[in-house]
Amino acid sequence: ANVQAFEQTIYAFFEDEETGCTQIFDLDLFTRNTPQTESPEPLTLCDDNETGVRTFDLSLVEDEVLQNVENTDELIIEYYNNLQGAEEQNPGNLINNPEEYESQSDNQIVYIRITDP
């Protein structure tokens, strides 16, 4: 555990047992508070042609999700078709065009992954 909040430098000492040569490396540790995101209200569109498929702009929920988060400019926001894809950052489940996402079924859940690079 780091003993200094948010930033600390620790040092690693390495010694080659055969040669006796040593080297010291420094390692910076940074901790950040977890962003306090909010679950958005569902996006809803009327299904006038009764196909169960509509085109949504998923990015409309970003302000709501990030309302309690500071410094949102550098965040990477990605949308996924399933939880496992979002957790593993699986590109096969990534929604590539969230501004024009065509739903795959009625009452669908989309997962948002927010990353601070």
Secondary structure by P-SEA (a helix, b strand, c coil): ccccccbbbbbbbbbcccccbbbbbbbbbbbbcccccccccbbbbbccccccbbbbccccccccccccccccccbbbbbbccaaaaaaccccccccccccccccccbbbbbbbbbcc
